[in-house]
Amino acid sequence: MTKPSLAELSGVFFRIGNFTFGGGAPTTAAFQRELVERRRWYDTLQFGLCYALARVTPGTNLFAFCTASGWLLRGWRGAIAALLVASIPCCALVCLVTAGFDSWPRNRFFQAAIDGALAASVGALLASFWLLVQPYLDRQHLVQTGAILLGSIALSFFAGWSPIVVLLLAGIAGFFWRE
Amino acid sequence: MNFLILYLLLLKAALSSFSGLAALPIVRDDFVVKRHLLTDRQLNTALVVGRSTPGPKGLYLVAVGYFAGGAPGAIAAWLAIVTPALLVIPLLVFAKKRIADPRVKRALRAVVIASAGVSLSATLPLSVDALRNVPLYGIAAISLVLLIFTTWDTLWVMLGAALASLGLARVFDHLS
């Protein structure tokens, strides 16, 4: 694994953080694909660490994830850089859109472009699901992976439990469950 | 509206939430009901803006700050949103010291798998909202294939999807 320079790190967090539609989940999925699969700046376990801790940090999970990833890759400077480049441009854009709200969303073609980006974000979420699960579908981990996966879907989707509780339970199960 | 008070009100909202729109009742109570800084219509507008722009949905707080205090209000909101993110660093320092323990590794692996399950659960309602016609299903499917089987940059896939949808809208507009 290669550690990025501060400029490379800022470039990636700027692009993914400010150009991914659909909220925090698709953006985190895009980060997972970029940082783990494409650039191999860290591994799935370190991604899991950043993801889990970002989920239990109050506030906007995505910015906590960027801060954690930046810190893991380049220390304090990386954390601050990732947080700033991922947050300032999209916040500025929110200001612009708020100021011009009466004209922007009524434009049908602008809305069509947003719809396309949102559809792609569904694809990004499904791709992230596959990329996260696929390494653990080998014979050794299959039962544990299946049980945790089905359990987490049942608890979050069907029972409506909070993601934090589901992740906490999964962490406890993994801590005590030896294969 | 005083910058510091606005920052503290928005920080309270940010700190009381662990995801997306969870702080909405607190924001409404503070800004619409108690202090009359916003109307319900402006709060709704803020939510729509948060959904229509890239990045986390929690950015609607920036629109709330803008409505309540103009550009300085938006800056106060940005500060309120990014401040809690720094809390993750002490947690990371604590966890990193223990990552060599096999039980911690297993726990993290379980969290990664569960996060995939939680993310899939979040995808289903998002799909209902986002995939409203056949072309959008097609765009989602093509994006999925590209993101799994190629190393294309996610940004280009998203931009391509936006342009494809825009092109299709123009074609349908022309045909009708």
Interface residues (C-beta under 8 A of the other chain):
Chain A: R15 I16 G17 N18 F19 T20 F21 G22 G23 G24 A25 P26 T27 T28 A29 A30 R33 E34 E37 R38 T44 L45 F47 G48 L49 C50 Y51 A52 L53 A54 R55 V56 T57 P58 G59 T60 N61 L62 F63 A64 F65 C66 T67 A68 W71 L72 W76 A79 L83 L84 A86 S87 I88 C90 C91 L93 V94 C95 V97 T98 A99 F101 P105 R108 F109 A112 A113 I114 D115 G116 A117 L118 A119 A120 S121 V122 G123 A124 L125 L126 A127 S128 F129 W130 L131 L132 V133 Y136 H141 Q144 T145 I148 L149 L150 G151 S152 I153 S156 F157 S162 P163 I164 V166 L167 L169 A170 G171 I172 A173 G174 F175 F176 W177 R178
Chain B: A14 L15 S16 S17 F18 S19 G20 T45 A46 V48 V49 G50 R51 S52 T53 P54 G55 P56 K57 G58 L59 Y60 V62 A63 Y66 F67 A71 A74 A77 W78 I81 V82 T83 P84 A85 L86 L87 V88 I89 L91 L92 A95 K96 I99 R103 V104 K105 R106 A107 L108 R109 A110 V111 V112 I113 A114 S115 A116 G117 V118 S119 L120 S121 A122 T123 L124 L126 S127 D129 A130 L131 R132 L136 Y137 I139 A140 A141 I142 S143 L144 V145 L146 L147 I148 T151 D153 T154 L155 V157 M158 L159 G160 A161 A162 L163 A164 S165 L166 L168 A169 R170 D173
